[in-house]
Amino acid sequence: MCGILFIGILIVELLLKDAFNIKDRRNIISSIINKLRANYNVSVADVSEKILYNKATLAIATVSNKKSATEKFMDNIYNFILNNYLIEILHIERQIL
């Protein structure tokens, strides 16, 4: 048995300042998703209800055996998105299950 696991879920609503059409949006979102998967080994999905060229909602999930590690990991992901892309974070939800 592996003991207690903590699941971190991050829902981030983004305003894409560099997106002027759907193609720009797709390129930016693909870049974010691919880099998060490569650098942080997380599950990421675009869960936007509507496809607007300058907005997107990403769901990001991670698992750890320590709550503090899960919280720190989610902070690192948030900072990575904020510091590497020309975006504004409109809304964020964090949950640890």
ABEGO torsion letter per residue (X at the ends): XAEBBBBBBBBBBBBBAABABAAAAAAAAAAAAAAAAAAAGBBBBBABABBBAABBBBBBBBBBABAAAAAAAAAAAAAAAAAABBBBBABBBBBBX
